Amino acid sequence: MKYIKPTKFSYLPKFLMPLDLLGIFERDPFGNSLLVRRMLIGIVGWLTYARYTVVNRIQIEGTENLENLPINNVLFLSNHQTYFADVIAFFHIFCAVKWGFQNTMLPPVYLLGPRARQYYVAASETMKKGIVPRIFSAGGALTIERSWRAEGREVQRSVDTSANDKIAKALAHGWVVSFPQGTTSPYAPVRKGTGHLIKNNEPIVIPVVINGFRRAFDKKGLRFKKRNTLLTVKFKAPLLVSPDDTVDDIVAKVRHAIEQDAPEWVK
């Protein structure tokens, strides 16, 4: 991991920033108020808490791998099962870890002071469909234009060159969740952009493996499909990446770490 001093931004002039002890005027690198972000994350957290602990059951493993992480330049890479339910669960867990909880979201007192320096990568088309996605977007979405898929169809268009810059800014400020397959389809290939991102920014990479979300929720992750489903979230130890690893090497390591090596029956 390359050490990057955490960035800090404020609406106040630089000489007044030390006076903002409560972070009321603090903002993120993209100009959004962290106070508003905390409020949104807290509200969404309270509204969705029962989805993971009452309607369904969540089993969390490996948060000990998160306890001593720096506040920035940490990249979480996970397999993907729904548009929003996965990310909301991660945000719950990150906030709980901030409050010293280990492998649990009980009780939800952590939502009184949620973690604001957290982001997730999402397709811009997904975040524009309706008021709910737009609210979720304000909670920390890094929207990108996918060059390989749009509206559920395979496409070919120019690569969004601003995507890596956005993610690099977010990494300098906090934690970033990304779904390197870029789709909720299981065993889809890991995009090479993930390899370039790791190569260029040298973050701590935490692989995450989730299961049960596809059974419990619809594709968007907003409606229930099957209640009383076991949802599992497993945080693994940081991925070992050598400076000598090629992009293809990194992609292969990521695919294996998030348990998306295609079985024989898929090949």
One Martini backbone bead per residue (centre of mass of N, CA, C, O) as a GRO file, in nm:
protein
  267
    1MET     BB    1   0.097   0.035   0.021
    2LYS     BB    2   0.029   0.371  -0.032
    3TYR     BB    3   0.080   0.660   0.120
    4ILE     BB    4  -0.201   0.883   0.185
    5LYS     BB    5  -0.294   1.174   0.266
    6PRO     BB    6  -0.569   1.285   0.387
    7THR     BB    7  -0.818   1.453   0.271
    8LYS     BB    8  -0.944   1.803   0.308
    9PHE     BB    9  -1.263   1.972   0.315
   10SER     BB   10  -1.414   2.309   0.281
   11TYR     BB   11  -1.623   2.597   0.301
   12LEU     BB   12  -1.396   2.720   0.437
   13PRO     BB   13  -1.143   2.882   0.497
   14LYS     BB   14  -0.842   2.765   0.579
   15PHE     BB   15  -0.804   2.939   0.853
   16LEU     BB   16  -1.100   2.815   0.967
   17MET     BB   17  -1.097   2.500   0.982
   18PRO     BB   18  -1.002   2.445   1.287
   19LEU     BB   19  -1.293   2.548   1.406
   20ASP     BB   20  -1.432   2.279   1.282
   21LEU     BB   21  -1.483   2.038   1.509
   22LEU     BB   22  -1.769   1.903   1.386
   23GLY     BB   23  -1.782   1.917   1.061
   24ILE     BB   24  -2.007   2.107   0.930
   25PHE     BB   25  -1.814   2.227   0.673
   26GLU     BB   26  -1.756   1.967   0.551
   27ARG     BB   27  -1.623   1.809   0.254
   28ASP     BB   28  -1.585   1.670  -0.041
   29PRO     BB   29  -1.417   1.646  -0.347
   30PHE     BB   30  -1.726   1.713  -0.488
   31GLY     BB   31  -1.890   1.928  -0.285
   32ASN     BB   32  -2.011   1.759  -0.052
   33SER     BB   33  -2.173   1.732   0.233
   34LEU     BB   34  -2.104   1.552   0.521
   35LEU     BB   35  -2.353   1.613   0.686
   36VAL     BB   36  -2.557   1.520   0.475
   37ARG     BB   37  -2.444   1.240   0.442
   38ARG     BB   38  -2.495   1.145   0.731
   39MET     BB   39  -2.798   1.184   0.724
   40LEU     BB   40  -2.859   0.991   0.489
   41ILE     BB   41  -2.728   0.737   0.606
   42GLY     BB   42  -2.902   0.732   0.861
   43ILE     BB   43  -3.182   0.716   0.730
   44VAL     BB   44  -3.133   0.467   0.553
   45GLY     BB   45  -3.049   0.287   0.786
   46TRP     BB   46  -3.320   0.292   0.945
   47LEU     BB   47  -3.500   0.193   0.696
   48THR     BB   48  -3.305  -0.090   0.650
   49TYR     BB   49  -3.235  -0.261   0.901
   50ALA     BB   50  -3.467  -0.485   0.901
   51ARG     BB   51  -3.379  -0.631   0.632
   52TYR     BB   52  -3.120  -0.773   0.795
   53THR     BB   53  -3.254  -0.852   1.106
   54VAL     BB   54  -3.568  -0.944   1.052
   55VAL     BB   55  -3.652  -1.038   0.767
   56ASN     BB   56  -3.354  -1.108   0.786
   57ARG     BB   57  -3.026  -1.267   0.799
   58ILE     BB   58  -2.705  -1.166   0.919
   59GLN     BB   59  -2.365  -1.269   0.828
   60ILE     BB   60  -2.055  -1.178   0.974
   61GLU     BB   61  -1.713  -1.163   0.848
   62GLY     BB   62  -1.391  -1.012   0.913
   63THR     BB   63  -1.377  -0.724   1.075
   64GLU     BB   64  -1.081  -0.745   1.176
   65ASN     BB   65  -0.975  -0.636   0.886
   66LEU     BB   66  -1.090  -0.323   0.960
   67GLU     BB   67  -0.989  -0.194   1.235
   68ASN     BB   68  -0.675  -0.090   1.120
   69LEU     BB   69  -0.754   0.099   0.911
   70PRO     BB   70  -0.736   0.349   0.727
   71ILE     BB   71  -0.932   0.630   0.617
   72ASN     BB   72  -0.773   0.563   0.348
   73ASN     BB   73  -0.698   0.379   0.071
   74VAL     BB   74  -0.959   0.177   0.044
   75LEU     BB   75  -1.045  -0.130  -0.132
   76PHE     BB   76  -1.353  -0.280  -0.210
   77LEU     BB   77  -1.404  -0.615  -0.336
   78SER     BB   78  -1.699  -0.748  -0.501
   79ASN     BB   79  -1.945  -0.921  -0.544
   80HIS     BB   80  -2.265  -0.920  -0.731
   81GLN     BB   81  -2.644  -0.905  -0.675
   82THR     BB   82  -2.724  -0.601  -0.630
   83TYR     BB   83  -2.755  -0.266  -0.652
   84PHE     BB   84  -2.819  -0.184  -0.318
   85ALA     BB   85  -2.810  -0.396  -0.082
   86ASP     BB   86  -2.506  -0.434  -0.065
   87VAL     BB   87  -2.415  -0.142  -0.001
   88ILE     BB   88  -2.588  -0.095   0.251
   89ALA     BB   89  -2.454  -0.316   0.416
   90PHE     BB   90  -2.171  -0.197   0.413
   91PHE     BB   91  -2.240   0.071   0.554
   92HIS     BB   92  -2.331  -0.053   0.812
   93ILE     BB   93  -2.062  -0.196   0.881
   94PHE     BB   94  -1.873   0.048   0.878
   95CYS     BB   95  -2.018   0.197   1.107
   96ALA     BB   96  -1.988  -0.027   1.319
   97VAL     BB   97  -1.677  -0.033   1.320
   98LYS     BB   98  -1.639   0.259   1.413
   99TRP     BB   99  -1.788   0.169   1.699
  100GLY     BB  100  -1.656  -0.139   1.760
  101PHE     BB  101  -1.780  -0.353   1.601
  102GLN     BB  102  -1.810  -0.725   1.567
  103ASN     BB  103  -1.989  -0.899   1.348
  104THR     BB  104  -2.217  -0.660   1.382
  105MET     BB  105  -2.556  -0.469   1.399
  106LEU     BB  106  -2.578  -0.487   1.715
  107PRO     BB  107  -2.694  -0.220   1.770
  108PRO     BB  108  -2.803   0.085   1.584
  109VAL     BB  109  -2.621   0.328   1.711
  110TYR     BB  110  -2.425   0.398   1.465
  111LEU     BB  111  -2.649   0.590   1.322
  112LEU     BB  112  -2.577   0.852   1.496
  113GLY     BB  113  -2.258   0.814   1.362
  114PRO     BB  114  -2.175   0.801   1.065
  115ARG     BB  115  -1.989   0.721   0.800
  116ALA     BB  116  -1.865   0.944   0.532
  117ARG     BB  117  -1.587   0.809   0.415
  118GLN     BB  118  -1.779   0.675   0.169
  119TYR     BB  119  -1.788   0.469  -0.131
  120TYR     BB  120  -1.939   0.396  -0.462
  121VAL     BB  121  -1.961   0.214  -0.752
  122ALA     BB  122  -2.166   0.332  -1.036
  123ALA     BB  123  -2.395   0.337  -1.268
  124SER     BB  124  -2.540   0.609  -1.403
  125GLU     BB  125  -2.809   0.480  -1.508
  126THR     BB  126  -2.899   0.369  -1.227
  127MET     BB  127  -2.897   0.665  -1.069
  128LYS     BB  128  -3.149   0.789  -1.268
  129LYS     BB  129  -3.385   0.582  -1.166
  130GLY     BB  130  -3.523   0.777  -0.973
  131ILE     BB  131  -3.541   0.888  -0.645
  132VAL     BB  132  -3.390   0.668  -0.486
  133PRO     BB  133  -3.119   0.661  -0.644
  134ARG     BB  134  -3.061   0.966  -0.596
  135ILE     BB  135  -3.030   0.940  -0.293
  136PHE     BB  136  -2.805   0.727  -0.296
  137SER     BB  137  -2.605   0.901  -0.456
  138ALA     BB  138  -2.570   1.120  -0.224
  139GLY     BB  139  -2.421   0.891  -0.031
  140GLY     BB  140  -2.154   0.806  -0.248
  141ALA     BB  141  -2.151   0.807  -0.555
  142LEU     BB  142  -1.958   0.676  -0.836
  143THR     BB  143  -2.018   0.772  -1.146
  144ILE     BB  144  -2.031   0.565  -1.445
  145GLU     BB  145  -1.953   0.478  -1.776
  146ARG     BB  146  -2.021   0.206  -1.939
  147SER     BB  147  -1.854   0.036  -2.217
  148TRP     BB  148  -2.021  -0.269  -2.213
  149ARG     BB  149  -2.298  -0.155  -2.072
  150ALA     BB  150  -2.664  -0.106  -2.143
  151GLU     BB  151  -2.974  -0.170  -2.051
  152GLY     BB  152  -2.881  -0.491  -2.043
  153ARG     BB  153  -2.666  -0.447  -2.277
  154GLU     BB  154  -2.441  -0.497  -2.509
  155VAL     BB  155  -2.165  -0.270  -2.566
  156GLN     BB  156  -1.987  -0.006  -2.764
  157ARG     BB  157  -1.781   0.234  -2.602
  158SER     BB  158  -1.629   0.474  -2.471
  159VAL     BB  159  -1.420   0.536  -2.228
  160ASP     BB  160  -1.433   0.648  -1.897
  161THR     BB  161  -1.177   0.861  -1.805
  162SER     BB  162  -1.299   0.975  -1.520
  163ALA     BB  163  -1.320   0.733  -1.327
  164ASN     BB  164  -1.031   0.707  -1.200
  165ASP     BB  165  -1.028   0.994  -1.086
  166LYS     BB  166  -1.264   0.963  -0.892
  167ILE     BB  167  -1.151   0.722  -0.731
  168ALA     BB  168  -0.886   0.858  -0.643
  169LYS     BB  169  -1.021   1.082  -0.477
  170ALA     BB  170  -1.176   0.892  -0.287
  171LEU     BB  171  -0.925   0.740  -0.175
  172ALA     BB  172  -0.791   1.000  -0.051
  173HIS     BB  173  -1.053   1.026   0.154
  174GLY     BB  174  -1.136   0.701   0.156
  175TRP     BB  175  -1.366   0.459   0.100
  176VAL     BB  176  -1.409   0.192  -0.153
  177VAL     BB  177  -1.666   0.046  -0.347
  178SER     BB  178  -1.636  -0.239  -0.571
  179PHE     BB  179  -1.754  -0.405  -0.881
  180PRO     BB  180  -1.547  -0.568  -1.103
  181GLN     BB  181  -1.777  -0.693  -1.301
  182GLY     BB  182  -2.027  -0.484  -1.361
  183THR     BB  183  -2.230  -0.712  -1.250
  184THR     BB  184  -2.482  -0.949  -1.128
  185SER     BB  185  -2.348  -1.168  -1.272
  186PRO     BB  186  -2.221  -1.462  -1.241
  187TYR     BB  187  -1.888  -1.509  -1.348
  188ALA     BB  188  -1.795  -1.260  -1.445
  189PRO     BB  189  -1.566  -1.070  -1.559
  190VAL     BB  190  -1.297  -0.896  -1.471
  191ARG     BB  191  -1.208  -0.585  -1.501
  192LYS     BB  192  -0.917  -0.423  -1.600
  193GLY     BB  193  -0.958  -0.153  -1.449
  194THR     BB  194  -0.893  -0.270  -1.170
  195GLY     BB  195  -0.594  -0.322  -1.219
  196HIS     BB  196  -0.518  -0.027  -1.280
  197LEU     BB  197  -0.615   0.094  -1.015
  198ILE     BB  198  -0.417  -0.063  -0.833
  199LYS     BB  199  -0.153   0.012  -0.976
  200ASN     BB  200  -0.185   0.335  -0.946
  201ASN     BB  201  -0.282   0.352  -0.614
  202GLU     BB  202  -0.212   0.141  -0.396
  203PRO     BB  203  -0.419  -0.003  -0.225
  204ILE     BB  204  -0.606  -0.141   0.000
  205VAL     BB  205  -0.728  -0.477  -0.047
  206ILE     BB  206  -1.067  -0.592   0.010
  207PRO     BB  207  -1.214  -0.880   0.003
  208VAL     BB  208  -1.558  -0.975  -0.093
  209VAL     BB  209  -1.818  -1.207   0.016
  210ILE     BB  210  -2.143  -1.274  -0.109
  211ASN     BB  211  -2.477  -1.390   0.006
  212GLY     BB  212  -2.844  -1.401  -0.059
  213PHE     BB  213  -2.940  -1.139  -0.209
  214ARG     BB  214  -3.072  -1.269  -0.463
  215ARG     BB  215  -3.296  -1.417  -0.292
  216ALA     BB  216  -3.416  -1.170  -0.118
  217PHE     BB  217  -3.392  -0.982  -0.376
  218ASP     BB  218  -3.408  -0.791  -0.615
  219LYS     BB  219  -3.206  -0.650  -0.842
  220LYS     BB  220  -3.213  -0.367  -0.690
  221GLY     BB  221  -3.274  -0.416  -0.367
  222LEU     BB  222  -3.589  -0.317  -0.274
  223ARG     BB  223  -3.727  -0.594  -0.295
  224PHE     BB  224  -3.887  -0.871  -0.196
  225LYS     BB  225  -3.862  -1.234  -0.241
  226LYS     BB  226  -3.723  -1.366   0.031
  227ARG     BB  227  -3.770  -1.448   0.340
  228ASN     BB  228  -3.555  -1.556   0.576
  229THR     BB  229  -3.264  -1.492   0.474
  230LEU     BB  230  -2.934  -1.568   0.436
  231LEU     BB  231  -2.684  -1.327   0.490
  232THR     BB  232  -2.353  -1.292   0.353
  233VAL     BB  233  -2.042  -1.141   0.492
  234LYS     BB  234  -1.697  -1.151   0.372
  235PHE     BB  235  -1.392  -1.047   0.507
  236LYS     BB  236  -1.081  -1.031   0.393
  237ALA     BB  237  -0.774  -1.023   0.363
  238PRO     BB  238  -0.546  -0.858   0.229
  239LEU     BB  239  -0.429  -0.821  -0.079
  240LEU     BB  240  -0.158  -0.952  -0.251
  241VAL     BB  241   0.049  -0.705  -0.414
  242SER     BB  242   0.279  -0.672  -0.662
  243PRO     BB  243   0.473  -0.460  -0.851
  244ASP     BB  244   0.514  -0.708  -1.069
  245ASP     BB  245   0.234  -0.716  -1.137
  246THR     BB  246   0.007  -0.752  -1.358
  247VAL     BB  247  -0.300  -0.689  -1.460
  248ASP     BB  248  -0.372  -0.989  -1.501
  249ASP     BB  249  -0.280  -1.082  -1.223
  250ILE     BB  250  -0.476  -0.907  -1.059
  251VAL     BB  251  -0.737  -1.010  -1.181
  252ALA     BB  252  -0.697  -1.305  -1.090
  253LYS     BB  253  -0.685  -1.245  -0.785
  254VAL     BB  254  -0.961  -1.116  -0.760
  255ARG     BB  255  -1.137  -1.344  -0.869
  256HIS     BB  256  -1.048  -1.546  -0.648
  257ALA     BB  257  -1.114  -1.376  -0.388
  258ILE     BB  258  -1.436  -1.346  -0.486
  259GLU     BB  259  -1.527  -1.624  -0.605
  260GLN     BB  260  -1.521  -1.608  -0.965
  261ASP     BB  261  -1.447  -1.874  -1.062
  262ALA     BB  262  -1.532  -2.063  -1.310
  263PRO     BB  263  -1.693  -2.331  -1.347
  264GLU     BB  264  -1.722  -2.593  -1.558
  265TRP     BB  265  -2.036  -2.549  -1.625
  266VAL     BB  266  -1.977  -2.252  -1.747
  267LYS     BB  267  -1.749  -2.306  -1.978
   0.00000   0.00000   0.00000
